[in-house]
Every structure is written in structure tokens, then in C-alpha cells.
Amino acid sequence: MTIEDFYSQMDSASKMGFRNIIENLGMSGMVKEDKVEEMQVKMERWRFIIQSMTREEKKDPDVINESRRKRIARGCGLAEGDIKEMIKQYNTSKDIIKHNKGRGGLGDLFRRLGGGNLG
């Protein structure tokens, strides 16, 4: 999974609506509305970050060093910490998808919800 794939999945999740996803997972009583809104704001910021990346950075985020992080931050108007957070979340998501691949897992769930292909 590349950051471009991550971007595509965020876009699909936004279109489906976070509340809809949570309800389909049977977790509607477990997630507070303010947390859903907080995640929507984060994902919007992450979109700005990804749009400020070069193709090389999207394909291989490991090339993002401090100077690239500063350039991305200037390009999207966010803090460097936001870039670090997005990359950390991307790596976590990538590991989860890799771990669940072949077992249905998240990819299968996301496809059932109409979100397309993960990984």
C-alpha cells in the first residue's frame, strides 16, 4: 500500500461517511460524535499533506527527511508534527492491512462497505 492508496481509502471513507462506517461495524454506541468529527478533521488535514507531497514521497515515505517535512508543512499550511502524525498513521494502517491480508480482515470489510480495494 502506498500513500496514494491511503489517500484513496480516506477519500472513500469520507464519501461513505464515518457515522455510516461506524454503524455498519456495529460500534455506533461506542464512538462519541465528537471523536467522529475529530477524525474527519484529521483526515482533511492528511489530504492537504498528501497533496503537498511529490510522487516520490507518495511512493516511498521513507525518503521524507526533516527538510522535506518542512517543505510539505509549508506547502499545506500545517505543522511538521501533523506530517509526522499522518506518516505514523499511514504506517500503522499499512501494517494492519498487511497483517490481515488473505484473511478477509479490514480489506474485506471495507469492500463490503463499498470502499474499494485496500492493499
Summary of the structure (lengths in Angstrom):
residues: 119
radius of gyration: 14.8
end to end distance: 4.8
largest distance: 42.9
contacts: 316
relative contact order: 0.16
helix: 74%
strand: 0%
